[in-house]
Amino acid sequence: MPQFDFSTALPQILWLALTFALLYLSVARVLPKIGRVVAERQERIAADLRAAEAAKQAAEAAMSERGGRLADARAQALAVTEAARARAAADLARRLAQVDAELEAREEEALAALRAQTEAALADLDRVAAELAVELVERAAGMRVAADAAAATVRKLAA
């Protein structure tokens, strides 16, 4: 086996040292480039993470502002609704007052008309009762009674 042949050991050690030196030099040149690439990549990742955190905070701030604006809009809508409700209630109260006044006026007119009709009916009733009394006395007793006397008797009995 050639590894155990000591006559070829010196050239093998020289080739080993030369190969190791070449490998070391190539790795020594490539390794810093790889280190720079890794460092740049880590820096880029860190920058992306910082940008993502800033975007997250901006989004949270926007959501908070949106929530505040939404609450303000709800409060404003509630105020507008309450104002409209109050105007509608005031308008309804005004209309009800007008209708009540109109109904009271109609009621007074109707009561006055009813009183007039009642008085007319009562006056007519006295006249009819007097005429009836005259007729009944004439038929039953065969006597003639004066209409004025019969009317006075009816009024006296009705009181």
C-alpha positions as CSV (number, residue, x, y, z in Angstrom):
1,M,0.0,0.0,0.0
2,P,1.3,3.4,-0.9
3,Q,0.3,5.0,2.4
4,F,2.7,2.8,4.3
5,D,5.6,3.3,1.8
6,F,7.9,5.8,3.6
7,S,9.9,6.5,0.4
8,T,6.9,8.4,-1.0
9,A,5.9,10.0,2.3
10,L,7.8,13.3,1.8
11,P,6.1,14.1,-1.6
12,Q,2.8,13.1,-0.1
13,I,3.3,15.4,2.9
14,L,4.3,18.2,0.5
15,W,1.2,17.6,-1.7
16,L,-0.9,17.5,1.5
17,A,0.5,20.8,2.7
18,L,0.1,22.4,-0.7
19,T,-3.5,21.2,-1.0
20,F,-4.3,22.2,2.5
21,A,-2.8,25.7,1.9
22,L,-4.8,26.1,-1.3
23,L,-8.0,25.0,0.4
24,Y,-7.2,27.2,3.3
25,L,-6.6,30.2,1.1
26,S,-9.7,29.6,-1.0
27,V,-11.9,29.1,2.1
28,A,-10.3,32.2,3.7
29,R,-11.3,34.3,0.7
30,V,-14.8,32.8,0.4
31,L,-15.6,32.6,4.1
32,P,-15.6,36.4,4.6
33,K,-17.9,36.8,1.6
34,I,-20.2,34.3,3.0
35,G,-20.0,36.1,6.4
36,R,-20.8,39.4,4.7
37,V,-23.8,37.8,2.8
38,V,-25.0,36.3,6.1
39,A,-24.6,39.6,7.9
40,E,-26.4,41.5,5.1
41,R,-29.1,39.0,5.1
42,Q,-29.5,39.3,8.9
43,E,-29.6,43.1,8.6
44,R,-32.2,42.9,5.9
45,I,-34.3,40.5,8.0
46,A,-34.0,42.9,11.0
47,A,-34.9,45.8,8.8
48,D,-37.9,43.9,7.4
49,L,-38.9,43.0,11.0
50,R,-38.6,46.7,12.1
51,A,-40.7,47.7,9.1
52,A,-43.3,45.1,9.8
53,E,-43.5,46.2,13.5
54,A,-43.9,49.9,12.4
55,A,-46.6,48.8,9.9
56,K,-48.3,46.9,12.7
57,Q,-48.2,49.9,15.0
58,A,-49.5,52.1,12.2
59,A,-52.3,49.7,11.5
60,E,-53.2,49.5,15.2
61,A,-53.2,53.3,15.4
62,A,-55.4,53.5,12.3
63,M,-57.8,51.0,13.8
64,S,-57.8,52.9,17.0
65,E,-58.5,56.2,15.1
66,R,-61.2,54.4,13.1
67,G,-62.8,53.1,16.3
68,G,-62.8,56.7,17.7
69,R,-64.3,58.0,14.5
70,L,-66.8,55.3,14.5
71,A,-67.8,56.1,18.1
72,D,-68.0,59.8,17.2
73,A,-70.2,58.9,14.2
74,R,-72.4,56.7,16.3
75,A,-72.8,59.5,18.9
76,Q,-73.6,62.0,16.2
77,A,-76.1,59.7,14.6
78,L,-77.7,59.2,18.1
79,A,-77.9,62.9,18.6
80,V,-79.5,63.5,15.2
81,T,-82.0,60.7,15.9
82,E,-82.8,62.1,19.4
83,A,-83.3,65.6,17.9
84,A,-85.6,64.2,15.2
85,R,-87.5,62.2,17.8
86,A,-87.8,65.4,19.9
87,R,-89.0,67.4,16.9
88,A,-91.5,64.7,16.0
89,A,-92.8,64.5,19.6
90,A,-93.2,68.3,19.8
91,D,-95.0,68.3,16.4
92,L,-97.2,65.5,17.6
93,A,-98.0,67.4,20.8
94,R,-98.8,70.6,18.8
95,R,-101.1,68.6,16.5
96,L,-102.8,66.9,19.4
97,A,-103.4,70.3,21.0
98,Q,-104.9,71.6,17.8
99,V,-107.1,68.6,17.4
100,D,-108.2,68.8,21.1
101,A,-109.0,72.5,20.7
102,E,-111.0,71.7,17.5
103,L,-112.8,68.8,19.2
104,E,-113.7,71.0,22.3
105,A,-115.0,73.7,20.0
106,R,-117.1,71.1,18.1
107,E,-118.3,69.7,21.4
108,E,-119.4,73.1,22.7
109,E,-121.2,73.7,19.4
110,A,-122.9,70.3,19.6
111,L,-123.9,70.9,23.2
112,A,-125.3,74.3,22.4
113,A,-127.2,72.8,19.5
114,L,-128.4,70.0,21.7
115,R,-129.5,72.5,24.4
116,A,-131.4,74.5,21.8
117,Q,-133.1,71.4,20.4
118,T,-133.9,70.2,24.0
119,E,-135.4,73.6,24.9
120,A,-137.4,73.7,21.6
121,A,-138.6,70.1,22.2
122,L,-139.5,70.9,25.8
123,A,-141.4,74.1,24.7
124,D,-143.1,72.1,22.0
125,L,-143.8,69.3,24.5
126,D,-145.6,71.8,26.7
127,R,-147.7,73.0,23.8
128,V,-148.4,69.5,22.6
129,A,-149.3,68.4,26.2
130,A,-151.7,71.4,26.5
131,E,-153.4,70.6,23.2
132,L,-153.7,67.0,24.2
133,A,-155.1,67.9,27.6
134,V,-157.7,70.2,25.8
135,E,-158.6,67.3,23.5
136,L,-158.8,64.7,26.3
137,V,-161.0,66.9,28.5
138,E,-163.3,67.6,25.6
139,R,-163.6,63.9,24.7
140,A,-163.8,62.5,28.2
141,A,-165.9,65.1,29.9
142,G,-167.4,66.8,26.9
143,M,-166.3,70.2,28.2
144,R,-164.5,72.9,26.3
145,V,-161.3,74.1,28.1
146,A,-159.3,77.2,27.0
147,A,-155.9,76.5,25.5
148,D,-154.3,79.1,27.8
149,A,-155.7,77.5,30.9
150,A,-154.6,74.0,29.8
151,A,-151.1,75.3,29.1
152,A,-150.9,77.0,32.5
153,T,-152.0,73.7,34.2
154,V,-149.4,71.7,32.2
155,R,-146.6,74.1,33.2
156,K,-147.7,74.0,36.8
157,L,-147.7,70.2,36.8
158,A,-144.4,69.9,34.9
159,A,-142.6,72.2,37.4
